[in-house]
Amino acid sequence: MATTTTSVGAPTRSGELLSERIAPGILPKVLGRFDMIAIFVAIVLFAVQGSVVQPAGASAFVYWILGFVTFLIPGAIVTGQLGLMFPGEGSIYVWTNKALGSFWGFFAGFCAWWPGTLVMVATAVLVVNLLQFFLTLPPFNVVNPLGALWQPGIIILAVIWFSSALSILRFRVTQNLVNGVFVIYGAAILTVGLAGLAWLLGGHPAANDFSRSAFGLNSGNATFYGLVILALLGIEVPLNMGVEIRDRKAITSYLVWGSIVVMVGYLVLTFGAMVTVPVKGVNSTTAILTAVQTSLGAFLAGAVTLVMVAFFIFNTTVYNYSFARLLFVSGLDRRLPAFIGRVNRNKVPQNAVLVQAVITTILTAVAYFLFNGNANLSVGIYIALQAAVTVIWCLSMVFLFTDVLIIRSKYPEEFKREQLVPVGVFWAASIAGAIASAVGVLVTLTGGWIFTGQLQGSWNPSVIDNGPWILIVGGVGIASLAVAVVVYLLGLNTARRAVAAANAGAGVAN
């Protein structure tokens, strides 16, 4: 049974959201340092990105380092400062409320939430891709496994609802499972790196060019910087559970150690794929697994694949419960219907989780069942939605990097008390992070247009041509943001009526 303890008419301190006062009283503090690191890695370290950047050649390593310096580390600095100042449930939703007011707070929260919800479909799709690779290995040797469109659709729905079931258990139980998978996921990533090392030690030449010129950056590979930025999105997400953290030191710990794990992980994955698998004809999802198969054999490749499958199932769970918290606090603040701001007997926001599950089920049904007779249309719907929400997520990061500078001005004493680095570093981090986020938007929409003068943004030109891509993705993004504005206005009207009713009831009682 869903329960909560919300008092609409109760007064709050100046600038304080209702959810900031209510959430700490109904959500238990269960997350420690290791939990936060596991959540951070689950959100940010997607092993398949080691395959996605491989076509850049050896310059992929340079782009990873640039991404770490200009986006991941600045994001960690800014997130750490805001998290220590205002460790409320909802992270960017709370911080932008503090910086820019209620409308922009809700808008930024939506820009963070909508992509996270759609990523649940994307991670489920990765489960399908990994299973397809697994079934091509001996002894199965299946040709075109799961080829009918409805088959991936069934698996995607199973992953979404399984993750939803896990997300409404007692949080400590769910997180223990996530932590266990995190450990074996780390072992699988190291195995990919070991595959590359074993290949070289076995006397084989590197499969790709590692000469000095191969590390050069140019207009032909510049778009990979944008792809690196997209791979590093999600720095602030663990603080969606801000009031559920037991020790505030866990905030800085996860940002430091989590970032180190992410940086090492991506470099190891890229190394394993680059030295073992030729760039020409590389599969953008499974090259890291091909590296293990080529160097260490089909058995280990199958084992690593199954670990990756388990990771992305539980990764979907992490996305599910993390982003449900954004819906939950919006429900507490009456920006969304009040039932979304309720928790179940396990003290987790069950209704918010189920709302996400229903939304992703509908989108999956449209893409994989309603139009299953037209594969190109189904793929087109899927990639356009994913690209649009990627643009929106990058936009939310611009809010993050802007918030810290405005909050420094509005809350100077609190800022100074928690100050992590000199003010100049905050300025540099905010500028670098905002520019990197803008590059992420530009690359998603146009590809290398700024460098080559040609639109090359489409994720699958055979389905959506590069010309209409920017219009379709941009249109879906704008329509999504328009929905956010409408929902905010409706929620504002509902909240006003609720407050008026509460005040009228208090007047009658007096």
Beta strands, then each sheet from edge to edge (+ up, - down):
end
